[in-house]
Amino acid sequence: MTARGCQRRHLLLPVSAVVLASSAGCSLLYDLNTTQCETTADCRALGEAFANTTCYNRVCVEKTSDAGEGGHGGVADTGGSGMGPAGQGGEAAGAAGTSPECNTNAECIEQRQDQYFVCRNHQCVAVLTNECPELIPESTAQYESALEALKENPILLGAFSTMNATTPHESFSVLNWELALTEFNDKLLGGLPSPSGRRPLMALACQAEQPDIEESMGHLVGDLDVPAILSSLSTADLLAAFELTQPDGLHPVFFMSARSADLRLATLQDNGMLWHMLGNPRVLAVPTVALLERAEPYVNAQRQSYWDDRATTGSADDPGDPLRVMLVYSDDPTVEDIATVLTTDDAERPQNMLVFNGMSAIDPDNAENFGTVKIQSSRMHKSVNVASAIEKAQAFLPHVIIGMATTEFETSVIPQIESNWDDWAPGQQRPFYLLSHMLANDKDDLIQLASETFETVHLGSRMIGVNYAQNPNDALYRSYLTRLQGANPSVDGNLLAGYENYYDAAYYLLYSVAAANRTTYSGADIRDALTERVIFGSEPLDIGPNTIASTVRHFGDDPGFSIKLTGTMGPPNFDRATGTRVNETAAWCIGQPTPGDAWQLMADVVLFDETAKKFEEEPIPCVDGL
């Protein structure tokens, strides 16, 4: 922590406590367990030096109108946290002249008969709303309920999660964030150490499915003044939330997105306040190009085989004719951006462009052999219309279909194409599918398609896709998954796999909160701690609960201590300029590990060599000869 960081605390402590803080290298929050007051009158009773103070979190805090770095200053005349609705040092509450209701959350909860309230600027503020219905964790080893933890002045963070209206807790993002928060609170014996005791780490989750961004952000940032937000928002909604924190809006907060960035977010001038656990669209575009390059000779060989056996197959598809490729993409921003990258001429990144028949997809000489069609995404629409893709496939009869799409592609597009193919193109080899990472995450429908509906036409042997590679440290991932399954015994364990990006996002954020070492936090505090002490630090550290207590203690004891946190997804390979993850990628497929086994998604069957811009020379087990 810098000397400037120490000076920002306007805490007046007894001389003995100040000496102790100084000897600990400004680790005030972690070395003291001081209770100075219960009311402001207790502060005044300490003498003249405390005349201009108020009691906040059992510590006498100097009143000041200095908003300080990051928009979080001291305490206004009405007292409180110094964090008003617009992040202006509590001035809004002071100016309004409202009568103080509280000094602590516990007072609000008692006054409101055990309802979820917190004390902000000496006013009681409701925590739960229709838009933000879920407070996590539900309980920990130290607190039998979230309400009990709320009484202890928790460090409250925000979150956006896709939640069921009737059972909001049963969301994969919430379950992962619950696990991470519980592990931190349990290993820290109730929360982060502070002068007034342990401060639990908690998060209020708002709806990410068709959210009211303005209402939710107004509550999280304006009412509750959270310094940071975990996000599973779509890219468009995340951008809207971020823009609300810009000048003339809510004060800046730090965003940790568990999802991918689109091109707008990856190139956004966000002052380092917006980070993503997954990469930008170019990360997945390049291996998609390489996968088509690898698939082209295989598909043409299949066409030749059909042609040679045309007396039996009735093939009229002359393999001497050019390969036809159709790109189907959804209006989900992430996959739509990848489709844009795949079809945009970029002199600085020629490896991003789809190439087949010896020329680019957009070459005029290839125009008759390349078709594109846009459909609605099930992530963006309650009821999707995919008719344009079916019509295009019937007219175009592609040899290869690139499905840069979401769930609607596997539930609506593929079944209709496969069901009608023999009528559309009798004797022509059925299309080969190159699929997006989104479909790997929605693997159940693909497995059912391959194993049941179209097994007789070998659909599994005509599907490959690209995704982010799994962590080569499989033991780290398996340990996490075992803990997640153990914490949720009523949930099918197989369904919990594949959401580790949410767990990692929470750990990166929670360690950043601990490393920031503040009484009150700004988004900038957390941003700086993430980059200087958690991601680009010096001490390698694996994710998981066993080292939480010792790591947090080191953060407090040694201002120079920093870590390089390896998550369940692998090492912290982030682009510091864009805040996006530089992930390794790999091919996946649907197959049977050995004949007779159940069909399954086989991840990381071939890794992509980023330097050579091609896949490693290994066979893909689901597709004989590829």
C-alpha positions as CSV (number, residue, x, y, z in Angstrom):
1,M,0.0,0.0,0.0
2,T,1.3,3.5,-0.9
3,A,1.8,6.2,1.6
4,R,-1.0,8.1,-0.1
5,G,-3.3,5.1,0.5
6,C,-2.5,5.4,4.3
7,Q,-3.3,9.1,4.3
8,R,-6.7,8.6,2.8
9,R,-8.0,7.1,6.1
10,H,-9.4,9.7,8.4
11,L,-9.4,7.4,11.5
12,L,-8.6,8.9,14.9
13,L,-7.3,6.2,17.1
14,P,-5.6,6.1,20.5
15,V,-1.9,6.8,20.5
16,S,-1.0,3.1,21.3
17,A,-3.0,2.0,18.3
18,V,-1.4,4.5,16.0
19,V,2.1,3.3,17.0
20,L,1.0,-0.3,16.4
21,A,-0.3,0.6,12.9
22,S,2.9,2.4,12.0
23,S,5.1,-0.5,13.1
24,A,3.1,-2.8,10.8
25,G,3.8,-0.9,7.6
26,C,0.4,0.7,7.3
27,S,-1.5,-2.6,7.7
28,L,-4.0,-0.8,9.9
29,L,-7.0,-2.9,8.9
30,Y,-5.4,-6.2,9.6
31,D,-3.6,-5.5,12.9
32,L,-6.2,-3.8,15.0
33,N,-9.4,-4.9,16.7
34,T,-10.4,-1.6,18.2
35,T,-13.8,-0.6,19.3
36,Q,-13.9,3.1,20.1
37,C,-17.6,3.9,20.1
38,E,-21.1,2.8,19.7
39,T,-22.5,6.3,19.2
40,T,-21.1,9.7,18.1
41,A,-21.5,10.8,21.8
42,D,-18.9,8.2,22.7
43,C,-16.4,9.9,20.3
44,R,-17.1,13.3,21.8
45,A,-16.4,12.0,25.3
46,L,-12.9,11.0,24.3
47,G,-11.8,14.7,24.3
48,E,-11.2,17.8,22.3
49,A,-9.3,15.9,19.6
50,F,-12.5,14.0,18.8
51,A,-14.8,17.0,18.6
52,N,-15.1,16.9,14.8
53,T,-15.7,13.1,14.5
54,T,-18.6,10.8,14.2
55,C,-19.0,7.1,15.1
56,Y,-18.8,4.8,12.1
57,N,-18.4,1.0,12.4
58,R,-17.4,1.5,16.1
59,V,-14.5,3.7,15.0
60,C,-14.4,7.6,15.4
61,V,-14.1,9.0,11.9
62,E,-13.1,12.5,11.1
63,K,-15.7,14.6,9.2
64,T,-14.5,15.9,5.9
65,S,-15.9,17.1,2.6
66,D,-12.8,15.9,0.7
67,A,-14.1,13.3,-1.7
68,G,-10.6,11.9,-2.3
69,E,-9.3,9.6,-5.0
70,G,-12.0,7.5,-6.6
71,G,-14.9,9.6,-5.4
72,H,-15.0,8.1,-1.8
73,G,-14.2,10.7,0.8
74,G,-14.8,11.2,4.5
75,V,-18.0,11.6,6.4
76,A,-20.6,14.4,5.9
77,D,-22.2,16.2,8.8
78,T,-24.9,13.6,9.1
79,G,-22.2,10.9,9.5
80,G,-22.3,7.5,7.8
81,S,-19.9,5.9,5.4
82,G,-19.0,8.9,3.3
83,M,-20.4,7.3,0.3
84,G,-23.6,9.0,-0.9
85,P,-25.8,8.0,-3.8
86,A,-23.5,9.7,-6.3
87,G,-20.2,8.8,-4.5
88,Q,-19.8,12.4,-3.3
89,G,-18.5,11.8,0.2
90,G,-22.0,11.6,1.7
91,E,-22.8,15.2,0.8
92,A,-26.2,14.3,-0.6
93,A,-27.4,13.0,2.7
94,G,-26.0,16.0,4.6
95,A,-27.5,18.5,2.2
96,A,-30.9,16.9,2.5
97,G,-30.8,17.4,6.2
98,T,-32.6,14.1,6.9
99,S,-32.7,12.9,10.5
100,P,-30.2,10.1,11.1
101,E,-31.8,6.7,11.6
102,C,-28.8,4.5,12.2
103,N,-25.1,4.0,12.9
104,T,-25.0,0.3,12.0
105,N,-26.7,-2.3,9.8
106,A,-27.8,-4.1,12.9
107,E,-29.8,-1.1,14.1
108,C,-31.7,-1.0,10.7
109,I,-32.4,-4.7,10.8
110,E,-33.7,-4.5,14.3
111,Q,-35.9,-1.4,13.5
112,R,-37.3,-3.2,10.4
113,Q,-38.1,-6.4,12.3
114,D,-35.4,-8.6,10.8
115,Q,-35.8,-7.4,7.2
116,Y,-32.8,-7.0,4.9
117,F,-31.6,-3.4,5.4
118,V,-28.2,-1.7,5.7
119,C,-27.2,1.7,7.1
120,R,-26.0,4.1,4.4
121,N,-25.3,7.7,5.4
122,H,-27.2,7.1,8.6
123,Q,-30.3,6.1,6.6
124,C,-31.7,2.6,6.5
125,V,-31.7,1.2,2.9
126,A,-33.5,-1.9,1.8
127,V,-31.2,-4.5,0.2
128,L,-33.5,-6.8,-1.7
129,T,-35.6,-5.6,-4.6
130,N,-37.6,-7.2,-7.5
131,E,-34.6,-6.6,-9.8
132,C,-32.0,-7.7,-7.2
133,P,-33.6,-10.6,-5.2
134,E,-30.7,-12.7,-4.1
135,L,-28.1,-12.0,-1.3
136,I,-25.2,-14.5,-1.1
137,P,-23.9,-16.5,0.6
138,E,-27.0,-17.8,2.2
139,S,-25.1,-19.0,5.3
140,T,-21.5,-19.7,6.4
141,A,-19.8,-21.5,9.2
142,Q,-19.9,-18.3,11.3
143,Y,-23.3,-16.9,10.2
144,E,-26.4,-19.1,10.2
145,S,-28.1,-16.8,7.7
146,A,-27.3,-14.0,5.3
147,L,-29.3,-11.7,7.6
148,E,-26.9,-12.4,10.5
149,A,-23.9,-11.7,8.3
150,L,-25.6,-8.5,7.1
151,K,-25.5,-7.2,10.7
152,E,-21.7,-7.3,10.7
153,N,-21.1,-4.5,8.3
154,P,-20.2,-6.7,5.4
155,I,-18.2,-5.7,2.3
156,L,-21.1,-5.7,-0.1
157,L,-20.5,-6.3,-3.8
158,G,-22.9,-6.4,-6.7
159,A,-23.6,-9.2,-9.2
160,F,-25.7,-9.8,-12.3
161,S,-26.9,-13.4,-12.8
162,T,-29.4,-15.1,-15.1
163,M,-31.8,-16.3,-12.5
164,N,-35.1,-18.2,-12.4
165,A,-37.8,-15.9,-10.9
166,T,-39.1,-18.4,-8.5
167,T,-35.8,-20.0,-7.5
168,P,-33.1,-17.4,-8.1
169,H,-30.5,-19.2,-6.1
170,E,-30.5,-22.2,-8.5
171,S,-28.4,-20.4,-11.1
172,F,-25.0,-21.7,-12.1
173,S,-23.4,-18.3,-11.7
174,V,-25.0,-17.9,-8.2
175,L,-23.9,-21.4,-7.1
176,N,-20.3,-20.7,-8.1
177,W,-20.2,-17.3,-6.5
178,E,-21.8,-18.8,-3.4
179,L,-19.1,-21.3,-3.2
180,A,-16.3,-18.8,-3.6
181,L,-17.8,-16.3,-1.0
182,T,-18.4,-19.1,1.5
183,E,-14.8,-20.4,1.1
184,F,-13.5,-16.9,1.8
185,N,-15.7,-16.2,4.8
186,D,-15.1,-19.6,6.3
187,K,-11.3,-19.6,5.9
188,L,-11.2,-16.0,7.3
189,L,-13.3,-17.0,10.3
190,G,-16.2,-14.7,9.3
191,G,-14.7,-12.3,6.9
192,L,-11.9,-9.8,6.3
193,P,-10.3,-8.4,9.5
194,S,-11.1,-4.8,10.4
195,P,-10.8,-2.5,13.4
196,S,-14.4,-3.4,14.4
197,G,-14.1,-7.1,13.8
198,R,-14.6,-9.5,10.9
199,R,-16.4,-8.1,7.8
200,P,-18.1,-10.8,5.8
201,L,-17.8,-10.7,2.0
202,M,-21.3,-10.7,0.4
203,A,-22.8,-10.0,-3.0
204,L,-26.3,-8.9,-4.0
205,A,-27.3,-10.6,-7.3
206,C,-29.5,-8.8,-9.8
207,Q,-31.3,-10.3,-12.8
208,A,-29.2,-10.6,-15.9
209,E,-32.0,-12.0,-18.1
210,Q,-33.7,-9.0,-19.8
211,P,-32.5,-6.8,-16.9
212,D,-33.6,-3.3,-16.0
213,I,-30.0,-2.0,-16.1
214,E,-30.8,1.5,-15.0
215,E,-32.9,0.3,-12.0
216,S,-30.4,-2.4,-11.0
217,M,-27.4,-0.1,-11.3
218,G,-29.2,2.7,-9.5
219,H,-29.8,0.3,-6.6
220,L,-26.4,-1.4,-6.5
221,V,-24.3,1.8,-7.0
222,G,-26.6,4.6,-6.1
223,D,-28.4,3.2,-3.1
224,L,-25.9,0.6,-1.8
225,D,-22.6,2.0,-3.1
226,V,-21.0,-1.3,-4.1
227,P,-17.5,-0.8,-5.3
228,A,-17.4,-3.7,-7.7
229,I,-19.8,-6.0,-9.7
230,L,-19.5,-9.6,-10.8
231,S,-21.2,-9.9,-14.2
232,S,-22.8,-12.5,-16.4
233,L,-24.6,-9.8,-18.4
234,S,-24.7,-9.9,-22.2
235,T,-22.1,-7.7,-23.8
236,A,-24.7,-5.1,-24.7
237,D,-26.2,-4.9,-21.2
238,L,-22.7,-4.8,-19.7
239,L,-21.8,-1.9,-21.9
240,A,-25.0,-0.1,-20.8
241,A,-24.2,-0.8,-17.1
242,F,-20.7,0.5,-17.6
243,E,-21.8,3.7,-19.4
244,L,-24.1,4.5,-16.4
245,T,-20.9,4.9,-14.3
246,Q,-19.4,7.5,-16.6
247,P,-19.3,11.3,-16.0
248,D,-22.6,12.8,-15.0
249,G,-23.8,9.4,-13.9
250,L,-23.2,7.0,-11.1
251,H,-19.6,7.0,-9.7
252,P,-17.2,4.5,-11.3
253,V,-17.2,0.9,-10.1
254,F,-15.1,-2.1,-11.1
255,F,-16.6,-4.8,-13.3
256,M,-15.4,-8.4,-13.4
257,S,-17.3,-10.2,-16.2
258,A,-17.3,-13.9,-16.2
259,R,-18.1,-14.0,-20.0
260,S,-16.5,-13.0,-23.3
261,A,-15.9,-9.5,-24.5
262,D,-17.2,-8.3,-27.8
263,L,-15.2,-6.0,-30.0
264,R,-16.7,-2.9,-28.4
265,L,-15.8,-4.0,-24.9
266,A,-12.4,-5.3,-25.9
267,T,-11.5,-1.9,-27.4
268,L,-13.4,0.3,-25.0
269,Q,-11.5,3.1,-23.2
270,D,-12.6,1.9,-19.8
271,N,-9.7,3.1,-17.6
272,G,-9.1,-0.5,-16.6
273,M,-12.4,-0.7,-14.8
274,L,-13.8,-3.6,-17.0
275,W,-12.2,-7.0,-17.1
276,H,-13.3,-10.3,-18.7
277,M,-12.6,-13.9,-17.8
278,L,-12.8,-14.9,-21.5
279,G,-11.1,-13.5,-24.6
280,N,-12.2,-11.1,-27.3
281,P,-13.7,-12.4,-30.6
282,R,-10.4,-12.6,-32.4
283,V,-9.2,-15.3,-30.0
284,L,-11.8,-17.8,-31.3
285,A,-11.9,-16.5,-34.9
286,V,-8.3,-17.6,-35.8
287,P,-8.8,-21.3,-34.7
288,T,-12.1,-21.4,-36.6
289,V,-10.3,-20.4,-39.7
290,A,-7.7,-23.1,-39.0
291,L,-10.4,-25.7,-38.4
292,L,-12.0,-25.0,-41.8
293,E,-8.6,-25.3,-43.4
294,R,-8.1,-28.7,-41.8
295,A,-11.6,-29.9,-42.6
296,E,-11.6,-28.9,-46.3
297,P,-9.5,-31.8,-47.7
298,Y,-11.5,-34.2,-45.4
299,V,-14.8,-33.0,-46.7
300,N,-13.6,-33.1,-50.3
301,A,-12.3,-36.6,-49.8
302,Q,-15.8,-37.6,-48.6
303,R,-17.3,-36.0,-51.7
304,Q,-14.9,-38.0,-53.9
305,S,-15.9,-41.2,-52.1
306,Y,-19.5,-40.5,-52.7
307,W,-18.8,-39.7,-56.3
308,D,-16.8,-42.8,-56.9
309,D,-19.6,-44.9,-55.4
310,R,-22.3,-42.9,-57.3
311,A,-23.8,-46.1,-58.7
312,T,-24.9,-46.8,-55.1
313,T,-25.2,-43.3,-53.6
314,G,-26.7,-41.6,-56.7
315,S,-24.3,-38.7,-56.1
316,A,-24.6,-35.8,-58.5
317,D,-22.1,-33.7,-56.5
318,D,-19.0,-33.6,-58.7
319,P,-15.9,-33.2,-56.3
320,G,-14.3,-31.2,-59.0
321,D,-16.8,-28.4,-58.3
322,P,-15.8,-25.8,-55.6
323,L,-16.6,-26.4,-52.0
324,R,-19.7,-24.5,-50.7
325,V,-19.5,-23.0,-47.2
326,M,-22.5,-21.4,-45.4
327,L,-22.0,-19.3,-42.3
328,V,-25.0,-19.2,-40.0
329,Y,-24.6,-16.6,-37.2
330,S,-26.9,-15.5,-34.4
331,D,-27.6,-12.0,-33.2
332,D,-26.0,-12.7,-29.8
333,P,-23.2,-10.0,-29.7
334,T,-20.4,-12.4,-28.9
335,V,-20.9,-14.9,-31.8
336,E,-22.0,-12.1,-34.2
337,D,-18.7,-10.4,-33.6
338,I,-16.8,-13.6,-34.3
339,A,-18.7,-13.9,-37.6
340,T,-17.8,-10.3,-38.4
341,V,-14.1,-10.9,-37.8
342,L,-14.3,-14.1,-40.0
343,T,-15.6,-12.1,-42.9
344,T,-13.7,-8.8,-42.6
345,D,-10.6,-8.0,-44.6
346,D,-8.0,-7.0,-42.0
347,A,-4.5,-6.4,-43.5
348,E,-3.0,-6.5,-40.0
349,R,-4.7,-9.8,-39.2
350,P,-5.1,-11.9,-42.4
351,Q,-5.3,-15.1,-40.3
352,N,-8.8,-14.0,-39.1
353,M,-10.4,-14.4,-42.6
354,L,-12.1,-17.6,-43.7
355,V,-10.3,-19.2,-46.6
356,F,-11.4,-22.1,-48.8
357,N,-11.1,-23.1,-52.5
358,G,-7.7,-21.4,-52.3
359,M,-9.2,-17.9,-51.8
360,S,-10.8,-15.8,-49.1
361,A,-14.5,-16.2,-48.4
362,I,-15.2,-12.6,-49.6
363,D,-13.2,-13.0,-52.8
364,P,-15.5,-12.1,-55.7
365,D,-14.4,-15.3,-57.4
366,N,-15.7,-17.3,-54.4
367,A,-19.0,-15.4,-54.1
368,E,-21.2,-18.2,-55.5
369,N,-19.6,-20.6,-53.0
370,F,-20.0,-18.7,-49.8
371,G,-23.3,-17.8,-48.2
372,T,-24.2,-16.1,-44.9
373,V,-27.4,-15.9,-43.0
374,K,-28.3,-14.2,-39.7
375,I,-30.8,-15.7,-37.3
376,Q,-32.2,-14.9,-33.9
377,S,-30.4,-16.1,-30.8
378,S,-32.2,-17.9,-28.0
379,R,-30.1,-15.7,-25.6
380,M,-31.7,-12.6,-27.1
381,H,-35.2,-13.7,-27.8
382,K,-37.8,-15.7,-26.0
383,S,-39.1,-17.2,-29.2
384,V,-36.6,-17.5,-32.1
385,N,-37.2,-17.5,-35.8
386,V,-34.6,-19.6,-37.8
387,A,-36.6,-20.0,-41.0
388,S,-34.0,-17.9,-43.0
389,A,-31.3,-20.5,-42.2
390,I,-33.4,-23.4,-43.3
391,E,-34.4,-21.7,-46.5
392,K,-30.8,-20.8,-47.2
393,A,-29.6,-24.3,-46.6
394,Q,-32.2,-25.8,-49.0
395,A,-31.3,-23.4,-51.7
396,F,-27.5,-23.4,-51.2
397,L,-26.9,-27.1,-50.3
398,P,-23.7,-26.4,-48.5
399,H,-20.9,-28.9,-48.0
400,V,-19.8,-27.2,-44.7
401,I,-22.0,-25.2,-42.3
402,I,-20.3,-22.9,-39.8
403,G,-22.7,-22.6,-36.9
404,M,-21.5,-19.4,-35.2
405,A,-24.6,-19.5,-33.0
406,T,-26.2,-20.3,-29.7
407,T,-28.6,-23.0,-28.5
408,E,-31.2,-22.4,-31.3
409,F,-28.7,-23.8,-33.8
410,E,-28.6,-27.3,-32.2
411,T,-32.3,-27.4,-31.2
412,S,-33.9,-25.9,-34.3
413,V,-31.5,-25.5,-37.2
414,I,-29.5,-28.8,-37.3
415,P,-32.6,-31.0,-36.8
416,Q,-34.5,-29.4,-39.7
417,I,-31.6,-29.6,-42.0
418,E,-30.9,-33.2,-41.2
419,S,-34.5,-34.2,-41.4
420,N,-35.0,-32.7,-44.9
421,W,-31.6,-33.3,-46.4
422,D,-32.5,-36.5,-48.4
423,D,-35.3,-34.6,-50.0
424,W,-33.3,-31.5,-50.7
425,A,-30.1,-33.2,-52.0
426,P,-30.6,-37.0,-52.7
427,G,-27.2,-38.6,-53.0
428,Q,-25.2,-35.6,-51.8
429,Q,-23.0,-36.1,-48.7
430,R,-24.7,-34.5,-45.7
431,P,-23.1,-31.3,-44.5
432,F,-20.1,-31.1,-42.2
433,Y,-20.6,-28.8,-39.2
434,L,-18.0,-26.4,-37.6
435,L,-19.5,-25.2,-34.4
436,S,-19.0,-22.3,-31.9
437,H,-17.8,-22.4,-28.3
438,M,-21.4,-21.4,-27.3
439,L,-22.6,-24.8,-28.5
440,A,-19.9,-26.6,-26.5
441,N,-21.3,-25.1,-23.4
442,D,-24.8,-26.3,-24.4
443,K,-23.6,-29.8,-25.1
444,D,-26.6,-31.8,-23.9
445,D,-28.7,-31.2,-27.0
446,L,-25.8,-32.0,-29.3
447,I,-25.2,-35.3,-27.5
448,Q,-28.8,-36.2,-27.9
449,L,-28.7,-35.4,-31.6
450,A,-25.6,-37.4,-32.1
451,S,-26.6,-40.4,-30.0
452,E,-30.3,-40.7,-30.8
453,T,-31.9,-38.7,-33.6
454,F,-29.4,-39.0,-36.3
455,E,-27.0,-41.7,-35.2
456,T,-27.7,-43.7,-38.4
457,V,-26.4,-40.9,-40.5
458,H,-23.3,-40.4,-38.4
459,L,-23.9,-36.9,-37.2
460,G,-21.3,-37.2,-34.5
461,S,-18.6,-37.8,-37.1
462,R,-19.7,-34.6,-38.9
463,M,-19.3,-32.2,-36.0
464,I,-16.2,-30.4,-34.7
465,G,-16.0,-27.1,-32.9
466,V,-13.7,-24.6,-31.2
467,N,-13.6,-23.6,-27.6
468,Y,-11.4,-22.2,-24.9
469,A,-9.0,-24.9,-23.8
470,Q,-9.3,-26.4,-20.3
471,N,-6.7,-25.9,-17.7
472,P,-3.9,-28.4,-18.2
473,N,-3.8,-28.7,-14.4
474,D,-6.8,-31.1,-14.3
475,A,-6.4,-31.7,-10.6
476,L,-7.1,-28.1,-9.8
477,Y,-10.3,-28.2,-11.9
478,R,-11.4,-31.5,-10.5
479,S,-10.8,-30.3,-6.9
480,Y,-13.0,-27.3,-7.6
481,L,-15.8,-29.3,-9.2
482,T,-15.8,-31.8,-6.3
483,R,-16.3,-28.9,-3.9
484,L,-19.1,-27.4,-6.0
485,Q,-20.9,-30.7,-6.3
486,G,-20.5,-31.3,-2.5
487,A,-22.0,-28.0,-1.8
488,N,-25.0,-28.7,-4.1
489,P,-25.9,-32.4,-3.6
490,S,-29.4,-31.9,-5.0
491,V,-28.0,-30.7,-8.4
492,D,-27.0,-33.2,-11.0
493,G,-23.2,-33.1,-10.8
494,N,-22.8,-33.4,-14.6
495,L,-24.8,-30.2,-15.0
496,L,-22.4,-28.3,-12.8
497,A,-19.4,-28.9,-15.0
498,G,-18.3,-26.1,-17.5
499,Y,-19.0,-23.0,-15.4
500,E,-15.6,-22.6,-13.8
501,N,-15.2,-19.1,-15.3
502,Y,-17.8,-17.9,-12.8
503,Y,-15.8,-19.3,-9.9
504,D,-12.6,-17.9,-11.1
505,A,-14.1,-14.4,-11.6
506,A,-15.2,-14.4,-8.0
507,Y,-11.8,-15.4,-6.7
508,Y,-10.0,-12.8,-8.7
509,L,-12.4,-10.1,-7.4
510,L,-12.4,-11.3,-3.8
511,Y,-8.6,-11.5,-3.6
512,S,-8.5,-7.9,-5.1
513,V,-10.8,-6.7,-2.3
514,A,-8.5,-8.2,0.3
515,A,-5.4,-6.9,-1.4
516,A,-6.8,-3.3,-1.6
517,N,-7.0,-3.3,2.2
518,R,-9.4,-0.4,2.8
519,T,-12.0,0.7,5.3
520,T,-14.2,1.9,2.4
521,Y,-13.5,0.9,-1.2
522,S,-13.6,2.6,-4.6
523,G,-13.6,0.8,-7.9
524,A,-10.2,2.2,-8.6
525,D,-8.9,0.6,-5.4
526,I,-10.0,-2.8,-6.5
527,R,-8.7,-2.3,-10.1
528,D,-5.3,-1.3,-8.8
529,A,-5.2,-4.2,-6.4
530,L,-6.1,-6.7,-9.1
531,T,-3.4,-5.6,-11.5
532,E,-0.6,-4.8,-9.0
533,R,-1.2,-7.6,-6.4
534,V,-3.4,-10.4,-7.8
535,I,-2.8,-11.0,-11.6
536,F,0.6,-9.6,-12.4
537,G,2.2,-10.3,-9.0
538,S,5.3,-12.4,-8.2
539,E,4.1,-15.3,-5.9
540,P,2.5,-18.1,-7.9
541,L,-0.8,-19.2,-6.2
542,D,-3.4,-21.8,-7.1
543,I,-7.0,-21.1,-6.7
544,G,-8.9,-22.8,-3.8
545,P,-9.7,-22.4,-0.1
546,N,-6.6,-23.8,1.5
547,T,-4.4,-20.8,1.1
548,I,-6.9,-18.0,1.6
549,A,-6.2,-17.2,5.2
550,S,-2.4,-17.1,4.8
551,T,-2.6,-15.1,1.6
552,V,-4.9,-12.4,3.1
553,R,-2.6,-12.2,6.1
554,H,0.4,-11.6,3.8
555,F,-1.6,-8.9,2.0
556,G,-2.1,-7.1,5.3
557,D,1.4,-7.6,6.7
558,D,3.4,-6.8,3.7
559,P,2.4,-4.0,1.3
560,G,4.8,-5.4,-1.3
561,F,3.4,-8.9,-1.3
562,S,1.7,-9.9,-4.5
563,I,0.4,-13.0,-6.2
564,K,-0.1,-14.5,-9.6
565,L,-3.3,-16.3,-9.2
566,T,-3.9,-19.5,-11.3
567,G,-7.5,-20.3,-11.7
568,T,-9.4,-23.4,-12.6
569,M,-9.1,-22.2,-16.2
570,G,-5.3,-21.9,-16.0
571,P,-2.7,-19.2,-15.5
572,P,-3.8,-15.5,-15.4
573,N,-3.0,-14.7,-19.0
574,F,-4.8,-11.4,-19.3
575,D,-4.2,-8.6,-21.8
576,R,-3.5,-5.7,-19.5
577,A,-4.5,-3.1,-22.1
578,T,-7.9,-4.5,-22.8
579,G,-8.7,-6.5,-19.6
580,T,-9.6,-9.6,-21.7
581,R,-8.2,-13.0,-21.1
582,V,-5.7,-14.5,-23.7
583,N,-7.0,-18.0,-23.6
584,E,-5.6,-21.0,-25.3
585,T,-8.1,-22.7,-27.6
586,A,-8.7,-26.2,-28.8
587,A,-11.0,-28.4,-30.9
588,W,-13.9,-30.4,-29.4
589,C,-16.2,-33.0,-30.8
590,I,-19.1,-35.3,-30.0
591,G,-18.2,-39.0,-29.9
592,Q,-17.7,-42.3,-28.1
593,P,-14.3,-42.7,-26.4
594,T,-14.6,-46.4,-27.2
595,P,-17.3,-48.3,-29.2
596,G,-20.3,-48.9,-27.1
597,D,-19.6,-46.0,-24.7
598,A,-22.2,-43.3,-24.1
599,W,-21.9,-40.4,-26.5
600,Q,-20.2,-37.4,-24.9
601,L,-18.6,-34.1,-25.7
602,M,-14.8,-34.6,-25.9
603,A,-13.0,-31.4,-25.0
604,D,-9.5,-30.4,-26.1
605,V,-9.1,-33.2,-28.6
606,V,-6.5,-31.1,-30.5
607,L,-4.9,-28.0,-29.2
608,F,-4.4,-24.9,-31.3
609,D,-0.9,-23.7,-31.8
610,E,-1.1,-19.9,-31.6
611,T,2.4,-19.3,-33.0
612,A,1.9,-21.5,-36.1
613,K,-1.8,-20.5,-36.4
614,K,-2.8,-24.1,-36.9
615,F,-3.9,-27.1,-34.9
616,E,-1.4,-29.7,-33.8
617,E,-1.0,-32.7,-36.0
618,E,-3.1,-35.1,-34.0
619,P,-6.1,-37.0,-35.2
620,I,-9.6,-35.9,-34.0
621,P,-11.0,-39.0,-32.3
622,C,-14.7,-38.4,-33.3
623,V,-13.9,-38.1,-37.0
624,D,-12.0,-40.9,-38.6
625,G,-9.4,-39.4,-41.0
626,L,-9.6,-35.8,-39.9
